[in-house]
Every structure is written in C-alpha cells, then in structure tokens.
Amino acid sequence: MKDYYETLGLQKGASKDEVKKAFRKLSAVHHPDKKTGNEAKYKEITEAYAVLGDEKKKAEYDTYGHAFQGGGGGAQAGGYNWADMQQGFGGNAPGFEFDLGDIFESFGFGGGRKPSRGRDISIDINLSFSEAVFGVTRSVLLTKNNTCSHCTGTGAKKGSELVTCTTCNGNGKIRETKQSIMGTFQTVRECATCAGTGKVPKERCGYCAGTGVVREEEEITIKVPAGIQNGEVIRLTGRGEAMPKGQGGDLYVKIQVETHSTIKRDGSTLYSHLPIKLTDALLGGEYVVTTLDGTVTINIPAGITPGEMLRIKNKGVPVDGRRGDFLVKIEIQMPKQLSRKAKKLIEDLRHEGI
C-alpha cells in the first residue's frame, strides 16, 4: 500500500498548509507538461493530495489508513484510483475538490491573484559616439495608454465617491465551482467589473469613461548615463502602458551607438591611430591629436617604434566619477619615393650603422 504522506515527502500528521505546500512543489516538477514531468508520479501525488488535502478524508486516513472509505485501495470496492477518475469514476470513487488557483501558483502563474499589469514597451534610440561617452538627456513622444489625469486612475468623476462592487460584493474576486469527470473544481478569477479592487465609481469620469486610463501622447525624458555601451538597455519602471486600476508596464530603451570615424572604445579607454613621418620617429617632434574634448598637442619621443602607445590621461570615458585614458597608437609613414639627396643621406646613415 502507498503511504500518502511518504508520497508527498511528509511526516504523518503534517498540517494542511504543509500538505498543500508539498503538493505545489512536487506538481511543479512532475506535471506532464513540464520538461521534468512524470505522469505516473504526478498521478500518485494528485491521489495523495486528494485525500490529505481534504480535512475529513485526512482525519479518516490518519485513523484507519487505506482501509477508510474513499481511500486509495486500487481495485478495492469503493476504492479510489486514477483509472476510475479517467473513466468518470465508474460511479464508485468519491469526488474531491481542487482550488485551481493553488495548482497554478505551483507553476508560477499566480492563480489569477497577482495584480494586473500593463504591457511593456520597447524602443530604440540612436546616440552619437560622443553622446554615449558623456551621457545625454533625450525626449521621446509616445502614444500609449496613460493613467487618466482627470480622475488619477480611479475612474470616478471628480467629487464622486467609490462604492462597493455589486458583482463581487467587494471581494474583488469571483469564485466559480464546476463539475467535471475529475470531480468538483473550484476556480477564482479577478472580477472584471471592478478590476479586482472591490470598488466601482458611483459616477464615472467623463474623460476616461470610468476606465481610469486614456490613450494619448506623452513626452518621456530619458537620462542616458555617461559611458553607456552599444546594445545596453535602460529600464524605466512603470512608464509603459497603463492598466486600469493596476500596475503600469515598463519602458525599455535599447541604445544604438554610432561609430566614430577615428576613435574606438574599449571599456573606459579610448583609442586612435596617429601616422607620423619617419624623420619624426627618429628625431622626435610634436603632433596634434583629436580627442572628444578637443585637440591636444603631444610630444613624440625620438626613436619611437611602430605600434607604441602614447597615453593622454583623463581624456577617456567617465566611469564612477573619474575619466579613463586616451591612447594614441603610433604608425610610421614610410616614404614611397626618395630624392637623390635623401637617398645620399640615408646611405650615410647606413654607413653609420643606423
């Protein structure tokens, strides 16, 4: 004989809340619709919950074990088994009651008890390379459902009070009981009349027709932080679609950063290439480098080699209150043609062992 407590992983005499919690946990793992589903195991835990989840049956089971009327005695007369359930119980097995909200909660659906939430909105905005580095404030105009400003989302005419919803008697939920071949099922849904609040306006707001929301244009200010990367997303909580008497959705802003013609980025560091003449590489010199802050004059040390990096401090990307560096990679331009005089001078350098 199966031990229903053992099936649910409980000690004998476990409380009703412990039974319900164990059933939810095991259902989320073994339900046939889940990847980890096991139909046979799910039938066992459902059978156990049908008994231990009912206070009367649980009391009888605790006293008499599987011998009690309605116990899971397999093919026993008056016994309970899954095959009977699938065949409409054959007129022998007793019915049992499930609150589908409890089952749905075990799968993360919340059984309709979670507050209503508006739809999320996703948009893209393009930034220049410099705007992404230093940050910028942008404004976008969106047409969406917004909370009615005339009634502040209550749906009531200004000065009018809210009264108890007669559909749900102020409970905010409608409980329905249905019969099926698996027994008596009880479901709980949100009251559509009051959107789950239990209150309705005595007089409706004329601007939103009592819904609490209106579709209109809204200008939204987006503060883009300094140093944001291409592809990053900014989330503005509650700035998506409004929901009547519920929570607003979120606005997601995806950042698209344009490339720069001469400057590249790696984290907080900026890079550029600087072509210099061969003579300046040998003897040194001064060059002007273009940064995002403007032009900067740098000294080229004599004898510099191709690929060497020169650092300009505090001209990179702002991060956590400080600036990164700007690195300049040296490229030496080799002359394609030489005059006779230049050739003579280079020949002299060769003789010098240079």
N, C-alpha and C positions, 0 to 999 in steps of 0.2 A: 504494500500500500504506500502511496505517496504521502509524504508529510508536507502539508501546505505551508507550514512555517519554514521548513527547510527549503522548499521550492523558491520562496521569496527571500531566503537568506536571513531569516529572523529566528529569534528565540521564542519558544512557546509563551503565549500570553502577551505578545507585543501589542502596543496600543494601536488604535485605529489610524492615527496620524503616521505611525511607523509603517503600518501596512501600506497605506496609500503612497508614502514616500518610496518604499521599496518597489512597489508596482511601477510607479513612474520611471524610476531609474532603470529597471530591467526592461520595460517596454521600449524605452529609447534605444536600447541595444539590440533587442531580439525581434522587434517588429519586422514582418516580412518585407516591408517597403524600404527598410534600411539596408545599407551595404552589409552590415554585420548581422542581418536578420536571420532568424532561425524559427521557422514556422512551428515546428514541434515544441520547441522551448517556449515560444510565445503562447501556444495553447495551454501549456502547463501553468504558466504564471497567470494567465487570464482565468483559468479554472480556480486557482488558489485565491485570486483576488475576489472572485465572485462569491466565495464563501467567507473569507476573512474580512472582506470589505463590508459585509452586512453584519450589523451588530447581533441580530437574532441568530443567524446561522453560525456566526463566530462563537457565540456563547454555547450553542449546542455542540459544535465541533470540539470546543475546549473540554466539554464534559464527556461526550460519547465517542469522539474521534470519527472515523469514517463510517461508523455504524449509524450515525444520526440521519434522519430522513432528509434527503436533499444533498447528502454528502457525495463525494466523487467516487462512487463504488464501481466504476467501469460499467460492466454489463449487468450489474445487480438490478433487481426490480426496484423501481423508484429511484435508481441511481442517476448521477449526473455525469455525462461525458460529452466530449466535443462533437463526436459524430451525431449525437442526438440534437445538439444545437444546430448543426448544419442542415439537418433534416427537419427542422421545425420542432425539435424536442420529442417527436413521436407521441406527444400527449402525456409523457411521463415526467420529464425533468422540470423542475420549478423554474420560473423566470427569475431574473435578477436585474438590478438597476445599476446603470453606469452613469456617472456625470461625465459627458464627453469633454467638458472643459478640463477635467483633471487629466484625461488622457492626452489632449492636445498640449497641455502645459508641459507634459513629459517630453514632447518633441520640440519644445521651444516656440510653439505657436501662440501660447498665452491664453488659449481657450476663449478669445474674444474679450479678455479682461483688460488688455493693455489699452491706454488711451489712444484715440485716433490721432494720426499724424499726417501732415500734409506731404505732398510729393516733393522730392528733392529736385533741384535744378542744377544743371551743369553747363558752364560756358567757358569759352577760351578767350584770352586776351593776349595781344601781341605787345612785347616790350622791345625797345632798342637795347643794345648791349649795355649802354651806359645806364639806362633806367634800371636794369636788372642788378647792376653792381651797386648803385647808390640808393635804390629804392624810389618809389614814386606813388602818388595818390591818383587813382583813376576813378571816374564816374561812369556807370553804365545805366542805360534806361531799359528796364524790363517790364513787359506786360505779363502780369500774373495775378493770382488770387491773393488779395491782401485783407487783413483784418479791417473791418468797417470802422472808419474813424468817427462816424456819427454815433454809433452805439458801443464803441470799443469792443466789438465782438460778441456782445450779449444777445444781439438780435432783437432787443426791446426798444421801443420808441422812447425817446428822451423823456424822463419823468415817469415812465411806466414801470411797474414792478414785475418781478418774476413770480410765477405761481407754480404749484406742483403739477407735474405732468400727469394727466389722467390715464394715459396709455399704460404706463408702468407704475403708476401710483407713487411716483417719486423715487423709485428704486434705481432707475437708470438702466435696468436690465429686464429682459423678457425671458422667462423660464418656460420651456416647452417640453412636453412629455410625449413621446411617440412609441408605438408598439412595432416590433419587428420580430423576425424569426429568432433573433438572438436575445429577445427579452424586451424589457422596458428601458428605453434610452431617454435620458434627460439632457437637454441642451440649454445653454444660456447664451443669449446674444444681446448685443447692445440695442437699446431702444432707439429706433430711427426717428421718433418724434422729437425727442429731447437730446439726441446725440449722446446719450449716456449720462447726462448731467442731472436728470430728475426734475429739471425746471424748464419751463417754457415762458416766453414773454406774454404778459396779459394783452399788450398791444404791440404789434410788430413794428420794427424800424422800417420806415418807408424807403430808405436809401438802399438797404440790402435785402428787403423783403423778409426780414426776420432770420436770415441765414447767418448773419454775423460776418460774412465775407463779401467782398466785391472784387470784380476783375477790373484792374486799372493799371496804368503805367506808374512805375516807381523808379526814382533815381537812387541808385545804391552807390555809396562811396566805398571803394576798395583801397585799403592801405597795403601796398606791396612792400615788404621789408627789404632792406638793403641786403645784397648778397644772394638773392633767390636764384635758384638754378632752373634751367630749361626743363620743362616737364613737371615741375613741382605743382602741387595743388593747394590752394588756400580755401579753407572751410569757414563759411560764415553761418554759424548756428542760428536756426530759426528764420533765415532770410529767404527760404524757398517759398513754395506755395503754402498759403494759409489754409487751415482746416476749420470748418465750422465747429466752434466750441472744443477745439482740440489743439494739439501742438503743431506748430509750423514746421515745415520741412527745412532742409539745409540748402545753402547755395555753395556749390563747388566751382572754384575758379582755377582753371588749368592755365599755367603760364607758358607761353611760347616766346623764346628769346631769339632775336635776330642775331646773326653772326656779325662780327666786326671785320673790316677789311684788312687790318694789320695786327690786331691784338687778339690773343687767345687767353683762355682762363683755365686754371686748374685749382679748384678749391678757392683759397683766399689769395692765390698768386696769379698775377697777370704776366703775359709773355709777349715779346715782339722780337723781330729779327732786324739787325742793323748791318747793312752792307757797308764796308769801309774799304778804302784804297790800300793797295799793297804797301805803299810807302808809309801810310799812317800806321799800318800794322807793325812795320819795322821801327819807325821813329816815334810813334805816338801822335796824338792830336786831339782835337775837340769835335764833338758831333752833337747835333740837336735831336732829341728823341721825343716823339709824340706820345703822351700818356692821356688817360681820360681826364686828368686835371689840367691839361695844357702841355706846353713844350718844356722840356728840361734839358739843360746842357750837361753833357757828361764828358769826362776825360778818358781817352783811350790810352792805356799804358803801352809803352814801347815793347815790342816783342810779343804782342798778344797773338794767340793762335786761333784758327777757325774753330767755332763751336764753344769757345769760352763764354761764360755768362758774367755780365756786369749787373750788380744789384742797385736798384734805386729804392731806398727804404720808404715805407709808408705811402706808396702810390698804388697799392693793390686794392683788394676788395675789403670793405669794412665788415668785420666779424667780431661780435661781442665787445663792441666799444673800441676796437683797435683796427688798424689797417694792415693788410698784408703787404707784400713787396711786389715790385715791378722788375722783372728780369729781362735783360737785353742779351740776346744771343748774337754773337759776332759772326758775320760772314765776310770773308775777304774776297774782294773782286780782283780777279786776275786779268791783266790787260791782254786783249786778243791780238794787238799789233804793237810793235815796238819800233821807234825811230832808230836811226843809226847811232845817235848819241846815247840813247837809252840802252841799246844793246852793248855799246862800249862800256858804259858804267856798270852794267850787270856782269860783263866779262871780268871787269876789275874786281867786283865783289867775289866772283868765283875764285880768282887768284888769291884773294884774302882768306879763303876758306869759309866764306859765308854762304 
